[in-house]
């Protein structure tokens, strides 16, 4: 997978995912077959839309998280925001790495809507094939992020006493964490030979429901498409908090507690609050389904798109009872939740929050 390398990899590595409400860290190599994890709440407004808004607050939260959790200091940080661009470019086969890098940068100038001289750009070959005319090509995944955002994230981590070894697209961590948990037979396509036959296997849409809706479509461990959607479960919680006067943290908890399945009268607590939480979910589940549908439609319209078989959720929003089923009904396809085998001992809600940092710490 792609990685904005900062320095040489250290033996022990902690994945760090910063979301709008909290920072989560995971160390899969803690020893003894256990995963060492920690979560730290963030002050409201410190991190918004996948970007640092208050660097001092994020630094202090990171410092507290690693001190309290007694975690190693070498970290890989995840990024997920609308300002990070992901594209797959199809280029003529170029075997020389330097020439390929030049070709990628040249093509990226036309495909990515940000000045590349103010961006961090990285790429990786994810596939190869032969056209009908016999010409060979390669498919290259390209990620570009604003250098200012990357520098701000690195600065906050270093001020907290951490040693970043790299920055990864959070979607790649999600894929690494969950791809092993998704198994299905390949599509029946009849006899075929050569590497091109692999293009007929199916892909999965992975989606983290949290402060942002982070989506990625992948075949096995190769990311074919990624975007951060505009609407998220965080916004549903904000709507509930604004209407009820409760704290945002409590609004998130009420959404998970109330869900979409249990009869309202069977739930303990203030009836008005329970009704408001259920109403907020019912009013907005269609917006979430629309975001997933938009991504599926946009991806499906691309040349050579691998068919998407199913949708797999993670993130704290995926723990809302009935939400996966409601999204599945809206999309007309299977939607499920998964958790990495390494987090099997955690409650579903905690594992959902820890999935991204867990995947960020894994090697490719």
Order of alpha helices (4+ residues) and beta strands (2+ residues): beta-beta-beta-beta-beta-beta-alpha-beta-beta-alpha-beta-beta-alpha-beta-alpha-beta-beta-beta-alpha-alpha-alpha-beta-alpha-beta-alpha
